[in-house]
Structure formats: C-alpha cells, structure tokens
Amino acid sequence: MITTIDIALYIGFFMVAFGLSAMIFNGHQNAND
C-alpha cells in the first residue's frame, strides 16, 4: 500500500540525490576547467 507520505519521501530522496550528484558533477567540471 502506497501512501502520500511514501510518495513525498520518494520524491524528496530523488531530489536530494540529484542535487548532490549535480553539485559533485559541477565541482569536477570547474576543477577540470
């Protein structure tokens, strides 16, 4: 059974993971440049 809270946590987790990966990727790009 999926609840609204489960969906909110799922989306929040992906947003945080995507944000961290984007920060790391940008950091490497700036370091290489």
mmCIF file of the N, C-alpha and C atoms, coordinates in Angstrom:
data_MODEL
# 
_entry.id   MODEL 
# 
loop_
_atom_site.group_PDB 
_atom_site.id 
_atom_site.type_symbol 
_atom_site.label_atom_id 
_atom_site.label_alt_id 
_atom_site.label_comp_id 
_atom_site.label_asym_id 
_atom_site.label_entity_id 
_atom_site.label_seq_id 
_atom_site.pdbx_PDB_ins_code 
_atom_site.Cartn_x 
_atom_site.Cartn_y 
_atom_site.Cartn_z 
_atom_site.occupancy 
_atom_site.B_iso_or_equiv 
_atom_site.pdbx_formal_charge 
_atom_site.auth_seq_id 
_atom_site.auth_comp_id 
_atom_site.auth_asym_id 
_atom_site.auth_atom_id 
_atom_site.pdbx_PDB_model_num 
ATOM 1  N N  . MET A 1 1  ? 0.844  -1.203 0.000   1.00 0.00 ? 1  MET A N  1 
ATOM 2  C CA . MET A 1 1  ? 0.000  0.000  0.000   1.00 0.00 ? 1  MET A CA 1 
ATOM 3  C C  . MET A 1 1  ? 0.882  1.258  0.000   1.00 0.00 ? 1  MET A C  1 
ATOM 4  N N  . ILE A 1 2  ? 0.658  2.101  -0.974  1.00 0.00 ? 2  ILE A N  1 
ATOM 5  C CA . ILE A 1 2  ? 1.447  3.326  -1.098  1.00 0.00 ? 2  ILE A CA 1 
ATOM 6  C C  . ILE A 1 2  ? 0.641  4.508  -0.579  1.00 0.00 ? 2  ILE A C  1 
ATOM 7  N N  . THR A 1 3  ? 1.264  5.288  0.291   1.00 0.00 ? 3  THR A N  1 
ATOM 8  C CA . THR A 1 3  ? 0.581  6.455  0.843   1.00 0.00 ? 3  THR A CA 1 
ATOM 9  C C  . THR A 1 3  ? 1.212  7.733  0.307   1.00 0.00 ? 3  THR A C  1 
ATOM 10 N N  . THR A 1 4  ? 0.558  8.851  0.554   1.00 0.00 ? 4  THR A N  1 
ATOM 11 C CA . THR A 1 4  ? 1.085  10.136 0.079   1.00 0.00 ? 4  THR A CA 1 
ATOM 12 C C  . THR A 1 4  ? 2.438  10.422 0.711   1.00 0.00 ? 4  THR A C  1 
ATOM 13 N N  . ILE A 1 5  ? 2.614  9.998  1.962   1.00 0.00 ? 5  ILE A N  1 
ATOM 14 C CA . ILE A 1 5  ? 3.888  10.225 2.654   1.00 0.00 ? 5  ILE A CA 1 
ATOM 15 C C  . ILE A 1 5  ? 4.999  9.448  1.959   1.00 0.00 ? 5  ILE A C  1 
ATOM 16 N N  . ASP A 1 6  ? 4.705  8.208  1.556   1.00 0.00 ? 6  ASP A N  1 
ATOM 17 C CA . ASP A 1 6  ? 5.710  7.399  0.860   1.00 0.00 ? 6  ASP A CA 1 
ATOM 18 C C  . ASP A 1 6  ? 6.143  8.092  -0.423  1.00 0.00 ? 6  ASP A C  1 
ATOM 19 N N  . ILE A 1 7  ? 5.182  8.625  -1.160  1.00 0.00 ? 7  ILE A N  1 
ATOM 20 C CA . ILE A 1 7  ? 5.489  9.317  -2.415  1.00 0.00 ? 7  ILE A CA 1 
ATOM 21 C C  . ILE A 1 7  ? 6.326  10.561 -2.134  1.00 0.00 ? 7  ILE A C  1 
ATOM 22 N N  . ALA A 1 8  ? 5.962  11.305 -1.096  1.00 0.00 ? 8  ALA A N  1 
ATOM 23 C CA . ALA A 1 8  ? 6.700  12.526 -0.754  1.00 0.00 ? 8  ALA A CA 1 
ATOM 24 C C  . ALA A 1 8  ? 8.143  12.186 -0.387  1.00 0.00 ? 8  ALA A C  1 
ATOM 25 N N  . LEU A 1 9  ? 8.342  11.133 0.407   1.00 0.00 ? 9  LEU A N  1 
ATOM 26 C CA . LEU A 1 9  ? 9.692  10.727 0.788   1.00 0.00 ? 9  LEU A CA 1 
ATOM 27 C C  . LEU A 1 9  ? 10.469 10.263 -0.433  1.00 0.00 ? 9  LEU A C  1 
ATOM 28 N N  . TYR A 1 10 ? 9.802  9.527  -1.328  1.00 0.00 ? 10 TYR A N  1 
ATOM 29 C CA . TYR A 1 10 ? 10.438 9.008  -2.540  1.00 0.00 ? 10 TYR A CA 1 
ATOM 30 C C  . TYR A 1 10 ? 10.927 10.153 -3.417  1.00 0.00 ? 10 TYR A C  1 
ATOM 31 N N  . ILE A 1 11 ? 10.049 11.146 -3.630  1.00 0.00 ? 11 ILE A N  1 
ATOM 32 C CA . ILE A 1 11 ? 10.408 12.306 -4.456  1.00 0.00 ? 11 ILE A CA 1 
ATOM 33 C C  . ILE A 1 11 ? 11.507 13.116 -3.768  1.00 0.00 ? 11 ILE A C  1 
ATOM 34 N N  . GLY A 1 12 ? 11.375 13.308 -2.466  1.00 0.00 ? 12 GLY A N  1 
ATOM 35 C CA . GLY A 1 12 ? 12.372 14.077 -1.722  1.00 0.00 ? 12 GLY A CA 1 
ATOM 36 C C  . GLY A 1 12 ? 13.740 13.417 -1.793  1.00 0.00 ? 12 GLY A C  1 
ATOM 37 N N  . PHE A 1 13 ? 13.772 12.087 -1.683  1.00 0.00 ? 13 PHE A N  1 
ATOM 38 C CA . PHE A 1 13 ? 15.042 11.366 -1.751  1.00 0.00 ? 13 PHE A CA 1 
ATOM 39 C C  . PHE A 1 13 ? 15.710 11.579 -3.102  1.00 0.00 ? 13 PHE A C  1 
ATOM 40 N N  . PHE A 1 14 ? 14.921 11.489 -4.180  1.00 0.00 ? 14 PHE A N  1 
ATOM 41 C CA . PHE A 1 14 ? 15.490 11.660 -5.517  1.00 0.00 ? 14 PHE A CA 1 
ATOM 42 C C  . PHE A 1 14 ? 15.954 13.093 -5.735  1.00 0.00 ? 14 PHE A C  1 
ATOM 43 N N  . MET A 1 15 ? 15.214 14.061 -5.196  1.00 0.00 ? 15 MET A N  1 
ATOM 44 C CA . MET A 1 15 ? 15.608 15.468 -5.349  1.00 0.00 ? 15 MET A CA 1 
ATOM 45 C C  . MET A 1 15 ? 16.940 15.709 -4.650  1.00 0.00 ? 15 MET A C  1 
ATOM 46 N N  . VAL A 1 16 ? 17.112 15.146 -3.454  1.00 0.00 ? 16 VAL A N  1 
ATOM 47 C CA . VAL A 1 16 ? 18.364 15.310 -2.712  1.00 0.00 ? 16 VAL A CA 1 
ATOM 48 C C  . VAL A 1 16 ? 19.501 14.599 -3.447  1.00 0.00 ? 16 VAL A C  1 
ATOM 49 N N  . ALA A 1 17 ? 19.251 13.375 -3.896  1.00 0.00 ? 17 ALA A N  1 
ATOM 50 C CA . ALA A 1 17 ? 20.282 12.608 -4.599  1.00 0.00 ? 17 ALA A CA 1 
ATOM 51 C C  . ALA A 1 17 ? 20.690 13.319 -5.885  1.00 0.00 ? 17 ALA A C  1 
ATOM 52 N N  . PHE A 1 18 ? 19.704 13.838 -6.623  1.00 0.00 ? 18 PHE A N  1 
ATOM 53 C CA . PHE A 1 18 ? 20.000 14.543 -7.872  1.00 0.00 ? 18 PHE A CA 1 
ATOM 54 C C  . PHE A 1 18 ? 20.764 15.826 -7.587  1.00 0.00 ? 18 PHE A C  1 
ATOM 55 N N  . GLY A 1 19 ? 20.390 16.531 -6.533  1.00 0.00 ? 19 GLY A N  1 
ATOM 56 C CA . GLY A 1 19 ? 21.062 17.781 -6.177  1.00 0.00 ? 19 GLY A CA 1 
ATOM 57 C C  . GLY A 1 19 ? 22.517 17.526 -5.801  1.00 0.00 ? 19 GLY A C  1 
ATOM 58 N N  . LEU A 1 20 ? 22.767 16.474 -5.013  1.00 0.00 ? 20 LEU A N  1 
ATOM 59 C CA . LEU A 1 20 ? 24.138 16.167 -4.609  1.00 0.00 ? 20 LEU A CA 1 
ATOM 60 C C  . LEU A 1 20 ? 24.970 15.762 -5.814  1.00 0.00 ? 20 LEU A C  1 
ATOM 61 N N  . SER A 1 21 ? 24.421 14.917 -6.686  1.00 0.00 ? 21 SER A N  1 
ATOM 62 C CA . SER A 1 21 ? 25.161 14.472 -7.868  1.00 0.00 ? 21 SER A CA 1 
ATOM 63 C C  . SER A 1 21 ? 25.449 15.655 -8.783  1.00 0.00 ? 21 SER A C  1 
ATOM 64 N N  . ALA A 1 22 ? 24.503 16.595 -8.882  1.00 0.00 ? 22 ALA A N  1 
ATOM 65 C CA . ALA A 1 22 ? 24.706 17.774 -9.729  1.00 0.00 ? 22 ALA A CA 1 
ATOM 66 C C  . ALA A 1 22 ? 25.815 18.647 -9.152  1.00 0.00 ? 22 ALA A C  1 
ATOM 67 N N  . MET A 1 23 ? 25.841 18.795 -7.824  1.00 0.00 ? 23 MET A N  1 
ATOM 68 C CA . MET A 1 23 ? 26.881 19.602 -7.182  1.00 0.00 ? 23 MET A CA 1 
ATOM 69 C C  . MET A 1 23 ? 28.249 18.964 -7.407  1.00 0.00 ? 23 MET A C  1 
ATOM 70 N N  . ILE A 1 24 ? 28.328 17.643 -7.252  1.00 0.00 ? 24 ILE A N  1 
ATOM 71 C CA . ILE A 1 24 ? 29.597 16.936 -7.443  1.00 0.00 ? 24 ILE A CA 1 
ATOM 72 C C  . ILE A 1 24 ? 30.042 17.057 -8.897  1.00 0.00 ? 24 ILE A C  1 
ATOM 73 N N  . PHE A 1 25 ? 29.114 16.895 -9.829  1.00 0.00 ? 25 PHE A N  1 
ATOM 74 C CA . PHE A 1 25 ? 29.443 16.975 -11.253 1.00 0.00 ? 25 PHE A CA 1 
ATOM 75 C C  . PHE A 1 25 ? 29.947 18.367 -11.602 1.00 0.00 ? 25 PHE A C  1 
ATOM 76 N N  . ASN A 1 26 ? 29.262 19.390 -11.110 1.00 0.00 ? 26 ASN A N  1 
ATOM 77 C CA . ASN A 1 26 ? 29.674 20.768 -11.375 1.00 0.00 ? 26 ASN A CA 1 
ATOM 78 C C  . ASN A 1 26 ? 31.043 21.042 -10.756 1.00 0.00 ? 26 ASN A C  1 
ATOM 79 N N  . GLY A 1 27 ? 31.288 20.468 -9.597  1.00 0.00 ? 27 GLY A N  1 
ATOM 80 C CA . GLY A 1 27 ? 32.570 20.661 -8.931  1.00 0.00 ? 27 GLY A CA 1 
ATOM 81 C C  . GLY A 1 27 ? 33.698 20.084 -9.772  1.00 0.00 ? 27 GLY A C  1 
ATOM 82 N N  . HIS A 1 28 ? 33.496 18.894 -10.334 1.00 0.00 ? 28 HIS A N  1 
ATOM 83 C CA . HIS A 1 28 ? 34.512 18.273 -11.173 1.00 0.00 ? 28 HIS A CA 1 
ATOM 84 C C  . HIS A 1 28 ? 34.716 19.082 -12.446 1.00 0.00 ? 28 HIS A C  1 
ATOM 85 N N  . GLN A 1 29 ? 33.636 19.569 -13.007 1.00 0.00 ? 29 GLN A N  1 
ATOM 86 C CA . GLN A 1 29 ? 33.735 20.364 -14.238 1.00 0.00 ? 29 GLN A CA 1 
ATOM 87 C C  . GLN A 1 29 ? 34.549 21.629 -13.986 1.00 0.00 ? 29 GLN A C  1 
ATOM 88 N N  . ASN A 1 30 ? 34.291 22.298 -12.876 1.00 0.00 ? 30 ASN A N  1 
ATOM 89 C CA . ASN A 1 30 ? 35.017 23.522 -12.550 1.00 0.00 ? 30 ASN A CA 1 
ATOM 90 C C  . ASN A 1 30 ? 36.488 23.212 -12.267 1.00 0.00 ? 30 ASN A C  1 
ATOM 91 N N  . ALA A 1 31 ? 36.755 22.088 -11.641 1.00 0.00 ? 31 ALA A N  1 
ATOM 92 C CA . ALA A 1 31 ? 38.124 21.717 -11.306 1.00 0.00 ? 31 ALA A CA 1 
ATOM 93 C C  . ALA A 1 31 ? 38.902 21.417 -12.592 1.00 0.00 ? 31 ALA A C  1 
ATOM 94 N N  . ASN A 1 32 ? 38.248 20.766 -13.544 1.00 0.00 ? 32 ASN A N  1 
ATOM 95 C CA . ASN A 1 32 ? 38.914 20.439 -14.805 1.00 0.00 ? 32 ASN A CA 1 
ATOM 96 C C  . ASN A 1 32 ? 39.118 21.678 -15.651 1.00 0.00 ? 32 ASN A C  1 
ATOM 97 N N  . ASP A 1 33 ? 38.271 22.661 -15.482 1.00 0.00 ? 33 ASP A N  1 
ATOM 98 C CA . ASP A 1 33 ? 38.367 23.886 -16.282 1.00 0.00 ? 33 ASP A CA 1 
ATOM 99 C C  . ASP A 1 33 ? 39.337 24.849 -15.597 1.00 0.00 ? 33 ASP A C  1 
# 
